[in-house]
């Protein structure tokens, strides 16, 4: 079963009698309780979507799945720190996050983290029958627990070049309409650096390292053109006027021979046209950002 699969039968324990079932029947091995007061066929709950479907039976009608749970349902990359902090175990699954409009209707359950959002227009969409906060709303909710850089990386992941979940325009509109929310100052700072059309979180982190060091922000996925106007390549990041390309090399460049050969050929074209190429690896981003900053600063100086 995948995260898209939902159990075909979900019933509240208190409704068992109307289905011809007794309390004794619900205690048999072919039923399991994904959350208190709900029963589903044993083995039918595997993944966050199925757990949300079961929890929906006992949540107030105004509740929507939010925060990390919304990211998982919508297929948006979860920020590293939140992914690590929220990870569950086989014995204790990751808690579900929900948002409600009033404190007095917050569910009090150990397996659910309940948030309150009192802003007038809480943005909610429907995903496979489940109420979920929209990507822009989810980004705004998470601004309380993330740094500016982490918010930029998350915003970039929502506005990818392929399969974008939202737009920077929608994020700005919602931000402008929101007041008195924890983290809103960080969100306002972060939105100025969110770039549409990125390809990976590591590229976003590379860009923010350079910006944080006071260097000019490189352009993202801008075609490199030679002196005759012919297309050369599309670097991950670049300073086109200076003919400097910044390329992030992830594991796929090492493990996939086809990707490696295409990258070599592309970089040869750039070098033949007089471009300087700076190759970035995970070590440059995670362990030695000062090394990355030094190389880019030297390239800009030349």
Secondary structure, DSSP 8 states (H G I E B T S, - for coil): --TT---S-EEEGGGGGGGT--HHHHTSTTEE-SSTTEEEETT---SHHHHHHHHTTTS-TT-EE-HHHHHHHHT----HHHHHHH---SSS---EEEEESSGGG----TTEEEEE---S---EEEETTEEEE-HHHHHHHGGGTS-HHHHHHHHHHHT-SSS-SS-HHHHHHHHHT--S-TTHHHHHHHHTT--TT---HHHHHHHHHHHHTT----EES-EEE-TTS-EEEE-SEEEGGGTEEEEE--HHHHH-HHHHHHHHHHHHHHHHTT-EEEEE-HHHHHT-HHHHHHHHHHHHH-
